[in-house]
Amino acid sequence: MGMNRVQMQAGLSMPEFLKRYGTEAQCQAAVIGMRWSEGFRCPRCSDDRYVTVRAGRRQLWQCHRCRHQTSLIAGTIFEATKLPLTKWFLAIYLVTQSKNAISALSLRRQIGVSYPTAWLVKHKLMEVMAEVEDDRQLDGRIELDDAVLGGERSGHRGISGPNKVSFLAAVSTTDDGRPRYVKLTPLPNVSGGLR
């Protein structure tokens, strides 16, 4: 059996991750690059002129034209957090690199926070990932099929039965049939087939 290219694709190792995002300054620079890749723009008036001011330990960007102040994390998943960005970035790494999903308990141990905080961070990250995927439109060559998940212990064979969830799988593939993206949509019942 050949090597699975998807499983063996290059990723970011933990040492590489820590080298890129191991300090608060590195994480802040990454957020600046993502938010304002073409330079600062005021969220209120879109002016690109600004000054930076300090409010305690926080740095704020103040628009030159309308005087609106915004922080680096305002309007992001990190808004109103008390956690350092290094912990958020480590949580992002752990949640996205885990093949079988990381538990909130394990995340708590890995990033050194309370269980409720780990649970909230994990669910915020999962919500953002779901929003990104919900907006994705499949294109090109698309293959569809219905399937079921669950019901292993019911002893009931086939597509209907207790504890079974029916869903529609749509896979966008390349011209040579390699999968690119998949969308799974729950269905109420496929016992009568697709219509």
Residue pairs with C-beta under 8 A, 6 or more apart in sequence:
11 97
12 20
12 93
12 97
14 93
17 90
17 93
20 26
20 30
21 27
21 30
21 86
21 89
21 90
21 93
22 86
23 86
24 84
24 85
24 86
27 84
27 85
27 86
27 88
27 89
28 72
28 85
30 89
31 72
31 73
31 76
31 78
31 85
32 72
35 72
35 76
39 48
40 48
40 50
40 61
41 47
41 48
42 48
42 50
42 63
42 65
42 66
42 68
42 70
43 68
43 70
43 74
43 75
44 63
44 66
44 68
45 63
45 65
45 66
45 68
47 63
47 64
47 65
47 66
49 63
49 64
49 65
50 61
50 62
50 63
50 64
51 61
51 62
51 64
52 59
52 60
52 61
52 62
53 59
53 60
53 62
53 69
54 60
55 69
58 71
59 71
59 72
60 69
60 70
60 71
61 69
61 70
61 71
61 72
62 68
62 69
63 69
73 79
73 80
73 81
73 85
77 88
77 124
77 125
77 128
78 85
78 88
81 88
83 113
83 117
83 121
87 111
87 112
87 113
87 121
88 121
90 110
90 111
91 107
91 110
91 111
91 118
91 121
91 122
91 125
92 125
94 102
94 107
94 110
94 111
95 101
95 102
95 107
95 122
95 125
95 126
96 125
96 129
102 110
102 122
104 115
104 118
104 119
104 122
105 115
105 118
107 118
107 121
107 122
108 114
108 115
108 117
108 118
111 118
111 121
113 121
133 183
136 181
136 183
138 170
138 171
138 172
138 181
138 183
139 172
140 172
140 173
140 174
140 175
140 180
141 172
141 173
141 174
141 175
141 177
142 170
142 171
142 172
142 173
143 170
143 171
143 173
144 168
144 169
144 170
144 171
144 194
145 168
145 169
146 159
146 166
146 167
146 168
146 169
146 187
146 190
146 193
146 194
147 166
147 167
147 168
147 169
148 159
148 164
148 165
148 166
148 167
148 190
149 164
149 165
149 167
150 163
150 164
150 165
151 161
151 162
151 163
151 164
153 163
154 161
154 162
154 163
154 164
156 162
156 164
159 166
159 190
159 191
160 189
160 191
165 186
166 186
166 187
166 188
166 189
166 190
167 184
167 185
167 186
167 187
168 184
168 185
168 187
168 190
168 194
169 182
169 183
169 184
170 182
170 183
170 184
170 185
171 179
171 180
171 181
171 182
172 179
172 180
172 181
172 182
173 179
173 180
174 180
